[in-house]
């Protein structure tokens, strides 16, 4: 059991390294292909990595989890969601104005709500619950549908891997609510890190496919 606890404590750091490394790779590809959706996805992956770094810092007692630090971590997740959405939206609509306005709207909806719960109600459990149920899960399903549709139309293996990652994540998120007050919580962090492996591999494949032909990443 102690080994599981140790894995759970370092899992956020592992997933952070995965997301930061692939995020930088996607941004490097953006400097070459100048496709705006690539910029959005690369930036989203970086923000996701930052949120996991803060989770690791909380678990390792490197920083105190208070109102401000918890809100900052949630803001990183919000930025990941809206930027990932922006990339998908731009591919679907090709309308930059619609993408910008809808992305801003999703950000505005989330941030004041999280701020109110974190600083006024001061209930981190409620804040996480609302954020996950009403934002993280719906966005994850949208991302799954987007990349699965792209795979079915293009047969790009990278898109399939990204779709599998979001499917896996959407499936394991409910376990968080069952395990968050139990000794099983470290296992959830390990499972989440595992779910991010296909996300990492998918964007690596899509990024290097750019060398050969134009893809969505």
Residue pairs with C-beta under 8 A, 6 or more apart in sequence:
1 183
4 186
4 187
4 190
5 183
5 186
7 186
7 190
8 59
8 185
8 186
8 187
8 188
8 189
8 190
9 56
9 59
9 60
9 186
9 189
10 56
11 186
11 189
11 190
11 192
11 193
12 52
12 53
12 55
12 56
12 59
12 189
12 193
13 52
13 53
13 56
14 193
15 49
15 52
15 192
15 193
15 196
16 49
16 50
16 52
16 53
16 55
16 56
17 49
18 49
18 193
18 196
18 197
18 199
18 200
19 45
19 46
19 48
19 49
19 52
19 196
19 199
19 200
20 45
20 46
20 49
20 50
21 200
22 45
22 199
22 200
22 203
22 204
22 207
23 42
23 43
23 44
23 45
23 46
23 48
23 49
24 42
24 46
25 42
25 203
25 204
25 207
26 38
26 41
26 42
26 45
26 203
26 207
26 217
27 38
27 39
27 42
27 43
27 46
28 207
29 38
29 42
29 207
29 210
29 217
30 38
30 39
30 42
32 210
33 210
33 214
36 87
36 90
36 96
37 86
37 87
37 88
37 90
37 91
37 216
37 217
38 87
38 217
39 87
40 83
40 84
40 86
40 87
40 90
41 83
41 84
41 87
41 203
41 217
43 79
43 83
44 79
44 80
44 81
44 83
44 84
44 87
45 80
45 203
47 76
47 77
47 79
47 80
47 83
48 76
48 77
48 80
50 76
51 73
51 74
51 76
51 77
51 80
54 63
54 69
54 72
54 73
54 76
55 73
55 189
56 62
57 63
58 65
58 69
58 73
63 69
65 124
67 118
67 119
67 122
70 118
70 124
70 127
71 114
71 115
71 118
71 119
74 114
74 118
74 127
74 128
74 131
75 111
75 114
77 131
77 136
78 107
78 110
78 111
78 114
78 131
78 135
79 107
81 106
81 110
81 135
81 136
81 139
82 103
82 106
82 107
82 110
83 103
84 139
84 143
85 102
85 103
85 106
85 139
85 142
85 143
86 99
86 100
86 103
88 142
88 143
88 146
89 98
89 99
89 102
89 103
90 96
90 99
91 146
91 216
92 146
93 99
110 131
110 135
113 130
114 127
114 131
117 123
117 126
117 127
117 130
118 124
118 127
121 127
125 180
129 177
132 173
132 176
132 177
136 173
137 170
137 173
140 166
140 169
140 170
140 173
141 166
141 170
143 162
143 163
143 166
144 163
144 166
144 167
144 170
147 159
147 160
147 162
147 163
147 166
147 202
148 159
148 160
148 163
148 167
150 156
150 159
150 216
151 157
151 159
151 160
151 163
154 215
156 205
156 206
156 209
156 215
156 216
157 202
157 205
158 201
158 202
158 203
158 204
158 205
158 206
158 209
158 215
158 217
159 202
159 206
159 216
160 202
161 198
161 199
161 201
161 202
161 205
162 198
162 199
162 202
162 203
162 206
163 202
164 198
164 202
165 195
165 196
165 197
165 198
165 199
165 202
166 199
168 194
168 195
168 198
169 192
169 195
169 196
172 188
172 191
172 192
172 195
175 188
175 191
176 185
176 188
178 184
179 185
179 187
179 188
180 188
203 217
206 215
206 216
206 217
207 217
209 215
209 217
210 217
